[in-house]
Amino acid sequence: MAGRYILYGWRQTGSCAIEAALAEAGADFQLVPVSRATDENRGEAFTRINPRRQLPALTLPDGSHMAEGAAMLLHIADAFPARRLAPEPGSMARAHHDRWLLFFAVNVYEGELRKVRPDRYTTDAGGAAGMKAAADGYVRDHYLLFEQQLGEGPYVF
């Protein structure tokens, strides 16, 4: 794949996994810090890249943009198949891989966000502590489900 990837990210945004995958793939990429501390991700320039104003975001070599970390990881794995970052598309191993990737992206990651920033998930300022407590249990339950699948481990795949 010709061209360069541009990864827009910031600490504690999930961009670390995308950066690691791009590096493991041997992709030509540039990391562009977008400060959440200064709400740079809410500015007009970044909104054109990702209208949801969320990090990470990725510009593909063809100039198009994509969001959603799990989708980025799947794209990178498929764009660089020789690097074997994920099982072969269409295989049973890939089905299980994709299931757990999305399990963590949709359930655990979102739950962890509720633990870290409970105020963003309620309109009642007094309800943030209850939101955090509920998120603690929610995340714990999902880690327990994964641990049951892991069994003796140390790896699922």
N, C-alpha and C positions, 0 to 999 in steps of 0.2 A: 504494500500500500504506500503510494508516494504521498508526500506532503507531511505536514506537522500537525500534531495534536496540540491543543492549548487547553490546559486544565486550570479552571478557576476554582480556588479553594481557600480555606482558612482553617485554623486549628479548631478541632472539635466539630467538624462539619461532615465527616465521612470522606473527605478528599484524600486522606492518607491511604486508604485502600486502593483508590483509583491511581494515585501516584505510584504505589508499589506495583500494581498490575502493569502499568505502562513501562516502568523500569524493567520488570521481569520479562516483558514481551520484547524488550529491545526497541521500543517505539521511539521515534523522534518526537519529543514533546517539550513544551515550555510550561512551567508552573507560574501562574499569575495570581499573586495574593490579592484577595478581595476582602477587605477588613469588615468583619461584622461588628467590631468594637466601635467603628465610626459609621456603621450602617451604610457602608459603600455598596453593599449588595442591594440596597433599596433605591439606589440612584438610577437615573434614566439610562446611563450607558449599560449598566449590568442588566437592567430590566429588558433591554433589547436582546440580550443573550439568553436570559431565562425569565420569562414573564412572572413566574412564581417567586422570583427573587431568592431562591434557595441555592445553597452551595452543597455539593460541588456542581459545576456545570462543565461541559466539555465541548470544545469546538473540534469537529472532525476535519480530517485533511481536505475534504471537499468544501469546507467553509460552513457547513450546516452545524447546528447546535443540538446538543442533547442534554437532558437532565435525568435524574433518577440513578443513583449509584449502582443499584443492582443491574440495570440495563447497560450501564457503562461497562461494568465488569464482564457481562456476557458478550458485549460487542468486542471488547479487547481480546477475550479468549478466542472468539471466532475469527477475528481479523488476523490473528497470529497463531494459526493452528499448530505450527511446528514447535511452538513453545510449550504446548500441552498445559495450559493454565486451567483448563477444564476438560472433562471427558468429551469424547466425540459427539457432536450433535446427532440426535436421533437414537443414541444408545440408552440402555436402561441406566447405566451409571450417570449419564447426563441428566436423565429425568430426576434421579435422586439428588444430584448436585443442585439442580435448579430449584428443587423443592426447598432444600435447606437454605440456599442463598436467599430466596424470597421469604422464607420463614423468619430469618434474622432481619432482613430489611424491613419487612412489614410489621412484624410483631415486636421483636426485641429492640431494634433501633428506635422505633417510635416510642416504646415504653420507656427506654432510657432517656429520651428527650423529655418525656413527662416528668421523670424524676429530677432532671437537671433544671428544667424551666417550667415548673408546674403553673406559674402565673400566666403562661401563654395558652393554657388549656382550660381556663375558666374565666367567666366574666365577673365572678365574685372574688374580690381580693382576699376575703377571709377564707375562701375555699381552697387556696393553694396548698395548705398543709394536708388537707384531706386528699387532694389530687395526687400529691407526692406519695402519701401512704398507700393509696390504691395502686399507683404505678409500681411501687416496690414489690407488692404482692404479685402483680401482673407479670413483671419481668422475672421474678423468682420462679413462678409457675412455668414460664416458657423455657427457662434454663433447665428446669427439672425434666420437662418433656424431651429436650435435646439430650440430656445426660442419660435418660432411659434408652434412647436410640444409640447413643455412643457405646453403651455396654462397657466392655473391658477396655475399649479404645486401644491405642491412643487416638485413632483417627476414624472418621465415619467412612471415608472413601479410600 
